[in-house]
């Protein structure tokens, strides 16, 4: 009686996995920052009005 066994080896590329993880963390954090910035802008517009917000933005740039 003979038994056939098949073995497979999985090699993990640690650099590629770490890079993929770092990219995911970066994209997630940038998305959260952008969402927070939009929420702050909407809040400023609701509290001060669009004209005052534009004046403030132009004053900050110039």
DOLO-478561 format. One record per atom (N, C-alpha, C, O, CB): residue number from 1; residue in three letters; x, y, z. Coordinates in pm, whole numbers. Glycine has a CB too. Layout:
BEGIN
+-----+-----+--------+--------+--------+
:   i :  aa :     xx :     yy :     zz :
+-----+-----+--------+--------+--------+
: NUM : ALA :      X :      Y :      Z :
...
+-----+-----+--------+--------+--------+
//
This chain:
BEGIN
+-----+-----+--------+--------+--------+
:   i :  aa :     xx :     yy :     zz :
+-----+-----+--------+--------+--------+
:   1 : UNK :     84 :   -116 :      0 :
:   1 : UNK :      0 :      0 :      0 :
:   1 : UNK :     89 :    124 :      0 :
:   1 : UNK :    182 :    135 :     81 :
:   1 : UNK :    -96 :     -1 :    121 :
:   2 : UNK :     61 :    217 :    -91 :
:   2 : UNK :    140 :    339 :    -98 :
:   2 : UNK :     51 :    460 :    -71 :
:   2 : UNK :    -67 :    463 :   -107 :
:   2 : UNK :    208 :    351 :   -236 :
:   3 : UNK :    111 :    558 :     -8 :
:   3 : UNK :     38 :    681 :     23 :
:   3 : UNK :    110 :    797 :    -45 :
:   3 : UNK :    232 :    811 :    -34 :
:   3 : UNK :     27 :    705 :    177 :
:   4 : UNK :     33 :    878 :   -112 :
:   4 : UNK :     90 :    993 :   -179 :
:   4 : UNK :     57 :   1117 :    -97 :
:   4 : UNK :    -59 :   1146 :    -68 :
:   4 : UNK :     37 :   1006 :   -326 :
:   5 : UNK :    159 :   1188 :    -62 :
:   5 : UNK :    139 :   1315 :     10 :
:   5 : UNK :    192 :   1428 :    -74 :
:   5 : UNK :    294 :   1416 :   -143 :
:   5 : UNK :    208 :   1313 :    149 :
:   6 : UNK :    123 :   1537 :    -67 :
:   6 : UNK :    163 :   1653 :   -144 :
:   6 : UNK :    183 :   1768 :    -46 :
:   6 : UNK :     95 :   1800 :     34 :
:   6 : UNK :     56 :   1688 :   -254 :
:   7 : UNK :    299 :   1828 :    -52 :
:   7 : UNK :    328 :   1940 :     37 :
:   7 : UNK :    343 :   2067 :    -45 :
:   7 : UNK :    396 :   2065 :   -156 :
:   7 : UNK :    456 :   1913 :    121 :
:   8 : UNK :    295 :   2174 :     11 :
:   8 : UNK :    310 :   2304 :    -54 :
:   8 : UNK :    378 :   2399 :     43 :
:   8 : UNK :    361 :   2389 :    164 :
:   8 : UNK :    173 :   2361 :   -101 :
:   9 : UNK :    452 :   2488 :    -11 :
:   9 : UNK :    521 :   2587 :     71 :
:   9 : UNK :    471 :   2724 :     31 :
:   9 : UNK :    472 :   2761 :    -87 :
:   9 : UNK :    675 :   2577 :     55 :
:  10 : UNK :    427 :   2800 :    130 :
:  10 : UNK :    383 :   2937 :    105 :
:  10 : UNK :    490 :   3032 :    155 :
:  10 : UNK :    525 :   3033 :    273 :
:  10 : UNK :    247 :   2966 :    173 :
:  11 : UNK :    539 :   3111 :     63 :
:  11 : UNK :    640 :   3209 :    101 :
:  11 : UNK :    572 :   3346 :    108 :
:  11 : UNK :    502 :   3387 :     15 :
:  11 : UNK :    759 :   3210 :      0 :
:  12 : UNK :    595 :   3415 :    217 :
:  12 : UNK :    536 :   3546 :    237 :
:  12 : UNK :    644 :   3651 :    218 :
:  12 : UNK :    751 :   3644 :    279 :
:  12 : UNK :    470 :   3558 :    377 :
:  13 : UNK :    615 :   3746 :    134 :
:  13 : UNK :    707 :   3856 :    112 :
:  13 : UNK :    675 :   3964 :    216 :
:  13 : UNK :    578 :   4038 :    202 :
:  13 : UNK :    696 :   3913 :    -35 :
:  14 : UNK :    756 :   3971 :    320 :
:  14 : UNK :    728 :   4061 :    433 :
:  14 : UNK :    732 :   4207 :    392 :
:  14 : UNK :    653 :   4287 :    442 :
:  14 : UNK :    829 :   4037 :    545 :
:  15 : UNK :    820 :   4243 :    303 :
:  15 : UNK :    830 :   4382 :    260 :
:  15 : UNK :    703 :   4423 :    186 :
:  15 : UNK :    651 :   4533 :    207 :
:  15 : UNK :    953 :   4402 :    170 :
:  16 : UNK :    655 :   4337 :    100 :
:  16 : UNK :    533 :   4367 :     26 :
:  16 : UNK :    413 :   4378 :    119 :
:  16 : UNK :    329 :   4467 :    102 :
:  16 : UNK :    508 :   4260 :    -80 :
:  17 : UNK :    403 :   4289 :    215 :
:  17 : UNK :    292 :   4293 :    309 :
:  17 : UNK :    298 :   4417 :    396 :
:  17 : UNK :    194 :   4479 :    421 :
:  17 : UNK :    292 :   4167 :    397 :
:  18 : UNK :    415 :   4454 :    443 :
:  18 : UNK :    430 :   4574 :    526 :
:  18 : UNK :    397 :   4698 :    445 :
:  18 : UNK :    333 :   4791 :    495 :
:  18 : UNK :    573 :   4584 :    583 :
:  19 : UNK :    440 :   4701 :    320 :
:  19 : UNK :    411 :   4814 :    233 :
:  19 : UNK :    260 :   4825 :    208 :
:  19 : UNK :    206 :   4936 :    210 :
:  19 : UNK :    486 :   4800 :    101 :
:  20 : UNK :    195 :   4715 :    185 :
:  20 : UNK :     51 :   4715 :    161 :
:  20 : UNK :    -24 :   4764 :    286 :
:  20 : UNK :   -120 :   4839 :    275 :
:  20 : UNK :      3 :   4574 :    121 :
:  21 : UNK :     21 :   4721 :    403 :
:  21 : UNK :    -41 :   4764 :    528 :
:  21 : UNK :    -22 :   4914 :    549 :
:  21 : UNK :   -116 :   4985 :    586 :
:  21 : UNK :     17 :   4686 :    646 :
:  22 : UNK :     99 :   4963 :    527 :
:  22 : UNK :    128 :   5105 :    545 :
:  22 : UNK :     46 :   5190 :    448 :
:  22 : UNK :     -2 :   5297 :    484 :
:  22 : UNK :    278 :   5132 :    525 :
:  23 : UNK :     31 :   5143 :    326 :
:  23 : UNK :    -50 :   5215 :    228 :
:  23 : UNK :   -195 :   5221 :    272 :
:  23 : UNK :   -259 :   5325 :    258 :
:  23 : UNK :    -39 :   5149 :     90 :
:  24 : UNK :   -247 :   5112 :    325 :
:  24 : UNK :   -384 :   5111 :    376 :
:  24 : UNK :   -404 :   5206 :    492 :
:  24 : UNK :   -505 :   5275 :    500 :
:  24 : UNK :   -422 :   4971 :    417 :
:  25 : UNK :   -308 :   5208 :    584 :
:  25 : UNK :   -315 :   5300 :    698 :
:  25 : UNK :   -310 :   5445 :    650 :
:  25 : UNK :   -384 :   5530 :    698 :
:  25 : UNK :   -201 :   5272 :    798 :
:  26 : UNK :   -222 :   5472 :    555 :
:  26 : UNK :   -209 :   5608 :    501 :
:  26 : UNK :   -336 :   5654 :    432 :
:  26 : UNK :   -381 :   5767 :    454 :
:  26 : UNK :    -93 :   5615 :    404 :
:  27 : UNK :   -394 :   5570 :    350 :
:  27 : UNK :   -516 :   5607 :    278 :
:  27 : UNK :   -630 :   5629 :    376 :
:  27 : UNK :   -709 :   5722 :    359 :
:  27 : UNK :   -553 :   5499 :    176 :
:  28 : UNK :   -640 :   5544 :    478 :
:  28 : UNK :   -746 :   5558 :    577 :
:  28 : UNK :   -731 :   5688 :    655 :
:  28 : UNK :   -830 :   5759 :    676 :
:  28 : UNK :   -746 :   5440 :    673 :
:  29 : UNK :   -610 :   5719 :    698 :
:  29 : UNK :   -592 :   5841 :    778 :
:  29 : UNK :   -614 :   5966 :    693 :
:  29 : UNK :   -672 :   6063 :    743 :
:  29 : UNK :   -452 :   5843 :    839 :
:  30 : UNK :   -571 :   5967 :    569 :
:  30 : UNK :   -594 :   6082 :    482 :
:  30 : UNK :   -744 :   6100 :    456 :
:  30 : UNK :   -793 :   6212 :    449 :
:  30 : UNK :   -518 :   6067 :    348 :
:  31 : UNK :   -816 :   5991 :    441 :
:  31 : UNK :   -961 :   5998 :    422 :
:  31 : UNK :  -1030 :   6057 :    545 :
:  31 : UNK :  -1121 :   6139 :    532 :
:  31 : UNK :  -1018 :   5860 :    392 :
:  32 : UNK :   -986 :   6015 :    663 :
:  32 : UNK :  -1044 :   6070 :    786 :
:  32 : UNK :  -1013 :   6218 :    801 :
:  32 : UNK :  -1100 :   6295 :    842 :
:  32 : UNK :   -993 :   5993 :    908 :
:  33 : UNK :   -891 :   6259 :    769 :
:  33 : UNK :   -856 :   6401 :    776 :
:  33 : UNK :   -940 :   6483 :    678 :
:  33 : UNK :   -987 :   6591 :    713 :
:  33 : UNK :   -706 :   6420 :    747 :
:  34 : UNK :   -959 :   6433 :    559 :
:  34 : UNK :  -1041 :   6504 :    461 :
:  34 : UNK :  -1186 :   6515 :    504 :
:  34 : UNK :  -1249 :   6619 :    486 :
:  34 : UNK :  -1034 :   6433 :    327 :
:  35 : UNK :  -1239 :   6408 :    562 :
:  35 : UNK :  -1377 :   6411 :    613 :
:  35 : UNK :  -1391 :   6512 :    725 :
:  35 : UNK :  -1489 :   6585 :    731 :
:  35 : UNK :  -1419 :   6272 :    661 :
:  36 : UNK :  -1292 :   6517 :    814 :
:  36 : UNK :  -1293 :   6613 :    925 :
:  36 : UNK :  -1284 :   6756 :    871 :
:  36 : UNK :  -1353 :   6844 :    922 :
:  36 : UNK :  -1177 :   6585 :   1022 :
:  37 : UNK :  -1202 :   6780 :    771 :
:  37 : UNK :  -1189 :   6913 :    712 :
:  37 : UNK :  -1321 :   6958 :    649 :
:  37 : UNK :  -1360 :   7074 :    663 :
:  37 : UNK :  -1077 :   6915 :    608 :
:  38 : UNK :  -1389 :   6867 :    581 :
:  38 : UNK :  -1519 :   6901 :    521 :
:  38 : UNK :  -1621 :   6933 :    630 :
:  38 : UNK :  -1700 :   7026 :    616 :
:  38 : UNK :  -1570 :   6784 :    433 :
:  39 : UNK :  -1621 :   6856 :    737 :
:  39 : UNK :  -1713 :   6882 :    848 :
:  39 : UNK :  -1685 :   7019 :    911 :
:  39 : UNK :  -1779 :   7091 :    945 :
:  39 : UNK :  -1703 :   6771 :    954 :
:  40 : UNK :  -1559 :   7054 :    926 :
:  40 : UNK :  -1523 :   7185 :    981 :
:  40 : UNK :  -1565 :   7298 :    888 :
:  40 : UNK :  -1613 :   7402 :    934 :
:  40 : UNK :  -1372 :   7194 :   1008 :
:  41 : UNK :  -1549 :   7279 :    759 :
:  41 : UNK :  -1588 :   7381 :    663 :
:  41 : UNK :  -1739 :   7401 :    663 :
:  41 : UNK :  -1786 :   7515 :    660 :
:  41 : UNK :  -1540 :   7344 :    522 :
:  42 : UNK :  -1814 :   7294 :    667 :
:  42 : UNK :  -1960 :   7305 :    673 :
:  42 : UNK :  -2002 :   7374 :    802 :
:  42 : UNK :  -2092 :   7458 :    799 :
:  42 : UNK :  -2026 :   7165 :    664 :
:  43 : UNK :  -1939 :   7342 :    912 :
:  43 : UNK :  -1969 :   7406 :   1040 :
:  43 : UNK :  -1940 :   7556 :   1034 :
:  43 : UNK :  -2020 :   7636 :   1084 :
:  43 : UNK :  -1889 :   7341 :   1153 :
:  44 : UNK :  -1828 :   7595 :    976 :
:  44 : UNK :  -1793 :   7737 :    964 :
:  44 : UNK :  -1894 :   7810 :    877 :
:  44 : UNK :  -1933 :   7923 :    908 :
:  44 : UNK :  -1652 :   7753 :    907 :
:  45 : UNK :  -1935 :   7748 :    769 :
:  45 : UNK :  -2034 :   7811 :    680 :
:  45 : UNK :  -2168 :   7826 :    751 :
:  45 : UNK :  -2235 :   7929 :    736 :
:  45 : UNK :  -2051 :   7729 :    551 :
:  46 : UNK :  -2207 :   7727 :    827 :
:  46 : UNK :  -2335 :   7734 :    898 :
:  46 : UNK :  -2332 :   7839 :   1008 :
:  46 : UNK :  -2433 :   7905 :   1033 :
:  46 : UNK :  -2371 :   7597 :    956 :
:  47 : UNK :  -2219 :   7856 :   1075 :
:  47 : UNK :  -2210 :   7952 :   1184 :
:  47 : UNK :  -2189 :   8095 :   1137 :
:  47 : UNK :  -2245 :   8188 :   1196 :
:  47 : UNK :  -2099 :   7913 :   1277 :
:  48 : UNK :  -2111 :   8115 :   1032 :
:  48 : UNK :  -2071 :   8250 :    992 :
:  48 : UNK :  -2127 :   8295 :    858 :
:  48 : UNK :  -2128 :   8415 :    830 :
:  48 : UNK :  -1923 :   8258 :    987 :
:  49 : UNK :  -2173 :   8206 :    778 :
:  49 : UNK :  -2221 :   8242 :    644 :
:  49 : UNK :  -2108 :   8229 :    543 :
:  49 : UNK :  -1990 :   8235 :    578 :
:  49 : UNK :  -2277 :   8384 :    643 :
:  50 : UNK :  -2147 :   8211 :    419 :
:  50 : UNK :  -2051 :   8185 :    313 :
:  50 : UNK :  -1961 :   8307 :    287 :
:  50 : UNK :  -1843 :   8292 :    258 :
:  50 : UNK :  -2124 :   8145 :    185 :
:  51 : UNK :  -2018 :   8427 :    298 :
:  51 : UNK :  -1940 :   8548 :    268 :
:  51 : UNK :  -1827 :   8565 :    370 :
:  51 : UNK :  -1714 :   8595 :    332 :
:  51 : UNK :  -2031 :   8673 :    267 :
:  52 : UNK :  -1857 :   8547 :    497 :
:  52 : UNK :  -1754 :   8562 :    601 :
:  52 : UNK :  -1646 :   8454 :    589 :
:  52 : UNK :  -1528 :   8480 :    614 :
:  52 : UNK :  -1819 :   8556 :    740 :
:  53 : UNK :  -1687 :   8334 :    552 :
:  53 : UNK :  -1589 :   8226 :    536 :
:  53 : UNK :  -1496 :   8256 :    419 :
:  53 : UNK :  -1375 :   8236 :    429 :
:  53 : UNK :  -1661 :   8089 :    513 :
:  54 : UNK :  -1551 :   8305 :    308 :
:  54 : UNK :  -1467 :   8339 :    193 :
:  54 : UNK :  -1373 :   8454 :    228 :
:  54 : UNK :  -1256 :   8452 :    190 :
:  54 : UNK :  -1555 :   8377 :     72 :
:  55 : UNK :  -1424 :   8556 :    301 :
:  55 : UNK :  -1338 :   8667 :    344 :
:  55 : UNK :  -1224 :   8614 :    433 :
:  55 : UNK :  -1109 :   8656 :    418 :
:  55 : UNK :  -1420 :   8774 :    420 :
:  56 : UNK :  -1256 :   8524 :    523 :
:  56 : UNK :  -1153 :   8467 :    610 :
:  56 : UNK :  -1050 :   8387 :    534 :
:  56 : UNK :   -931 :   8396 :    562 :
:  56 : UNK :  -1217 :   8380 :    715 :
:  57 : UNK :  -1096 :   8309 :    436 :
:  57 : UNK :  -1003 :   8231 :    354 :
:  57 : UNK :   -910 :   8321 :    273 :
:  57 : UNK :   -789 :   8298 :    266 :
:  57 : UNK :  -1080 :   8137 :    260 :
:  58 : UNK :   -968 :   8424 :    213 :
:  58 : UNK :   -886 :   8516 :    133 :
:  58 : UNK :   -789 :   8594 :    223 :
:  58 : UNK :   -676 :   8620 :    183 :
:  58 : UNK :   -975 :   8615 :     55 :
:  59 : UNK :   -833 :   8630 :    343 :
:  59 : UNK :   -744 :   8698 :    436 :
:  59 : UNK :   -631 :   8609 :    483 :
:  59 : UNK :   -520 :   8657 :    506 :
:  59 : UNK :   -821 :   8747 :    555 :
:  60 : UNK :   -657 :   8479 :    498 :
:  60 : UNK :   -554 :   8386 :    540 :
:  60 : UNK :   -452 :   8361 :    430 :
:  60 : UNK :   -333 :   8343 :    457 :
:  60 : UNK :   -616 :   8254 :    583 :
:  61 : UNK :   -498 :   8361 :    306 :
:  61 : UNK :   -408 :   8336 :    192 :
:  61 : UNK :   -322 :   8457 :    165 :
:  61 : UNK :   -202 :   8444 :    140 :
:  61 : UNK :   -488 :   8300 :     68 :
:  62 : UNK :   -381 :   8574 :    168 :
:  62 : UNK :   -309 :   8698 :    133 :
:  62 : UNK :   -225 :   8751 :    246 :
:  62 : UNK :   -159 :   8854 :    232 :
:  62 : UNK :   -405 :   8806 :     90 :
+-----+-----+--------+--------+--------+
//
